[in-house]
């Protein structure tokens, strides 16, 4: 089947996301779960992740700004978000920045895939 230019762009962008390390085997596993009954499954899962993670980022920021620091609460939030609160504030800021970049890239990818008429 010949791909139109938009479909080629989607394929290139997907490959680029893998090459840059933004996507990995877990993304492929999500794609494997997608079918005709739920053609937007991957996008829905990613959207849910970003809804939950945005809330957690906000909670972590508030916990880091509060005095005295509530390490138990901070540990809980960090555990929910990334797995460990032993990371320093700089690492959290880097995760937050990467979170934003990846969200933009995936939003663009899903939008382009919809325009191309491709299942994600």
N, C-alpha and C positions, 0 to 999 in steps of 0.2 A: 504494500500500500504506500503510495506516495504521500509525503507529508507536505502540507502547505507551509508557507513561511512562518506563520504564527506557531504552528505545532513544532517546527524546528527550533524556534526561539524558546519554547517551553522546555524542550528536551535539552537544549544547550544550558538554560538557566538551572535546570535540575542537576545536570552534571556538574556545573560550576559550584552549586551548593554543597555537593559531595566533595569535590576537589578542595574546597576551602575549609572543609571540616565542619560545616554547619549541620550537615545531615550525615547519618550513619545507618548501620544495619537496622536499627530500631525503626527508622522511617520506612524502610523497605518492608519490614514486618507489618507496619500499619497499612501500607499500600496493599499488602497481600490479603488483609481483612476486608478491604473495600470490594463491593460487588454492585451489580445492577440494582439491587434492592436499596442500597444506601451509597449512591455514587459520590457523595461528598463526605464520606466517613473520615478521611484523613484531615480534611479542612476543619470539620467539626471538632475532632479531637484536639487539633492544634489550637483552635479558637478557645476551647475549654481550658487548655493548658495556660494560654495567655490571660484569660480572665482570672483564673486562680493565682497565677504567678504575679500578676500586677497587684492583686490584693496583698500577697505575701511580701512583695517588695515594699509596698507602702507600710505594712506592719513592721518590717525590719528597719526601715528608715526611722520610723517613730520610736522604736525600741532603742536604736542607736543614739537618738537625740535626747532621750529621757535621762534624768539624773535622780537618784543613782541608777546605774544600768541594772536592768532586771535580766541577769544572765540566763535564768531559767526560761523566761519567755523568749529571749533572743535565741537561745539554743533550740527551742521548739520551732520557732519560725524558720531558722536556718536549716534545721533538720528537714522540715517540710519542703523547703525550697531546693536545697542543694545537698543535703545529707550530713552537714557538720557545721557547728558554729565556731570551730577552732580557726576559721579563716579570719584574716584581719579586715579592717574596713576597706583598705585599698583593693583587696581581692573582691569584696562585695561590690564596690563601684565598677570594677572591670566586668563582673558577671552582669550587673545591671546594664552596662553599656552594650555588651554582647547580646543580651536579651532583647534590647531595643533594635539592634541591627538585624538580628535574625528574624524578629517579628516583621520588620519592614520587608525583608527579602522574601519571606514566605507569603506575606500578603500579596506582594507583586507577583510571585509565582502562581498562586491560586487564581488571582484575577486574570492573568495571562492564560492559564489553562482553561478557565471558563470561557474566555473569548475565543479560544481555539477550538472549543467544543470537545475537549479531551477530559476523560475521567482522570482525576488526580492519582 
